[in-house]
């Protein structure tokens, strides 16, 4: 299975959220959802503000992270997510995120993070 996996790193301004092997990554970029498998062509993509990244680990475990802004770098062997903000979807309080989305002004940092948290939680539920 090693030939079908690759290294994934998720780093935010505050923390290294993830470092491990995966068989599939989905990133929400400004041009749409991007799926990455082992051997993907190198690329640099811009992550949307209020988006997510999904990682399918070698074990088959699906993990999702709320990601706000930043970039995705794909080389022959490593996928790196450099985000302004990143948080695991399973740490999200969905009710609080919905409340923040309802109460915050669109375009603000709090609104964008709440939106990101909700879409990441939806991705985890799939």
N, C-alpha and C positions, 0 to 999 in steps of 0.2 A: 504494500500500500504506500510505501515511502515515495514511489515515483509519481503518485497522484496527490501528494501533499506539498505544502509550501509554508514558509514562515510568514506570520502575520504580526504586526506591531501596531498598537493603537496608543498614541501619545497625545495628551492634551497639554495645555499650558501649565497645569497643576500636577499632572500625574502620568505615569505609564499605566494605562488601564489594562493592556493585554500584551502578552508576548507568548506565542505558541504556534503550533502547527494546525493547519486547516486544509480542508479539501475543496472548500467553496467560500467565496466572499461576495456579498452584494453590498454595493455602496450607492447611496443616493447622491448623484452629482447634478450639476447645473444642466447637463444634457440628458438627464434621466437616470433610471436605475442601470447600474453596470454590474454584470456578473463576471466573476473572475475564477478561473480554474487554473490548475498547475500548467505552467508553460505559456501563460498569457503573454502576449506581446507587451513590451515595455510601454508605459504611458504615464502621463501626469494629468490628473483631473482635479477640478475644483468641486469641493463638497458644497451642497446647498446649506443655507442657514436654516436650521430647523429640520434637519434630516436624520438619517440613521445609517448604521453599518450592521450587517448580519454576518456572522461567522458560523460556518459549519465545521466543527472540530473533527479530527480523525476518528474519534469515538462515535461520531454521528450527532453529538450534542449540538443543538442550535442555540446560539447566543446572539443577542441584539443589544446594540448600544445607541443611545441618543447622542447625536453628534451635531454640533453647531459650528458651521464654517470650517475652513481649513482646506487641506489638500490630500489627495490620494496619490501615492507613488507606487507604480508596479514595475518591478524589474523582473528578470527571468526567474528569480527564486524567492523574492521577498515582496510582500505587500505592506506598505507603511501608510497609516492614516495619521496625519498631523492635524489635530483638531484644536479649535479655540476652546471648546468645551466638550467633554465626553462623560457619559454616565451609563452604567448597565441598566437595561430596561427592567430587569427583575428587582431593581432597587427603587423603581418609580412608584410613587403613591399616585395612582391614576385619578382618584377623586380630587386630590389637591392640584394636580396638573390641569384637570378640566376646569376647576374653579379659577385657577390663574389665567387660563385661556379666555374664560368668560369675562374676567375683571380687568385684564391688562389691555393696554392700547396696542393694536396691531403695529408691528414694526419695532417694538421695544425689545430689549434683551430678555426681559422676563417672559414676554409673550412668545418669543422665538424658542426659548428653552422649554417652555410648557408644551409647545407644538411638537418639538423634537422628542420630548419624553413620551407624548401620547403616540406618535407614529412608531417609535421604537417598541413600545409596549404592544401595539397592534402586530408588529412584525414577529415578536416573540410568541404571540398567541397562534400564529399560523402553523 
